[in-house]
């Protein structure tokens, strides 16, 4: 077990080999020995290229129409305590003061 590499996603060392693949039972990630770490591919970035994380505050950079609501999101609206969408670096989830349950594209947001 000492020759097993740590998981490139969660960095835990409970990995095991299954044929040609390494498997992490903690996060479910599978990779082969030749795979490059996929960590950089899933970095969520705002319109200026700043990395976003869970719980960050972002600001809307242009007026947006919201599906299912008659209230638009105005430029400068603050979205607090964002959540990242798993396996999708182009979207985040959050709430504004007036609209709950928003899913927004990161190209229309900047980090506050």
N, C-alpha and C positions, 0 to 999 in steps of 0.2 A: 504494500500500500504506500510505501514511502516514495515510489517512483511515479505516482499519479500526480499530474499537474493540478494546480488550483483552477477553479472555474474562472474564465475570463470575464464573466458578467458579474457574479456575486462574490468572487474571490474566496469562496469557501473551499476547503480541501477534502470534501467528502465524495470526490469524483471516483468513477470506476469505468473500466474499459468494457465495451460491448462490441466485439468484433473490431472493426476499424475506427469506431467512434468512441469518444469519451463522453460520459453522461454525468450531469450534476443532478442528484436527486432533490436538492434544495430548491433550485429555480427551474429545473427542467430543460436547461440548455444542453444542446448536443453539438459537438464539434469534432473535427479530425485533427491529427497532429499538424497538418500543413495549413490549417485555416488561420487567417489573420484575425485578431480580436475585432469583434463587431461593435465594440463600445462606441467608437467615434461615429459610426453610421447612424446611431440612434440619438445623437445629441440634438435637443430641441433648441432652435435659435429664433430670435425675434427678427424683425425687418432689418435691423442694423447689424445682425450677426452676433449679438450678445447671447450667450447660453442662458436658457431658462430652466428653472428647477421647480419642484413641487412647492407650493406656498408663496411663490413670488407674486408681485403686483405688476400688472401691465396696463398700458394706456392704449386705447383705440386711436389709430392715426388718421382715419377718414370715416365719414358717415357710412353706416352699414344698414341695409334693410335686414330685418330678422324674420325668417320664415315662421309663420304661425302667430305673429304678433303685429299689432298696428303701431307699436312704438319702435322707432328706429334707434340704433345706437349712434349717438352723436360723437363727433371727433372730440377727443379728450376724456371720454368716459373711462373711469377707472374700474378695472376688474381685479379684485383682491383674492388672494389665496387660491391661485390656479391649481389645477390638477393636470398632469400630463396624460395624454391618451397613449395607452400601451401599443407599441409597434407602429406608431404613426407620428413621426417627428414634425408633421405639418399642421397638427391640430392640438388645441388645449381645451379643457373644460373649465367653466367658471360661472360666477354670478355677478350681475351688475346690481345696482340699487333697485331697479325697477323690473328687471327680467331675470328669472332664475333658470338654471339648466342650459346655459349657452355652450355651444361648441363652436370655437372660432379658429380661423386660419391664422397661423403665426405671421404671415406676410402682412397682416393688417394691424399688428401689435408691436409696441416697443416696450422695453423693460422700464419701469418707473424708478 
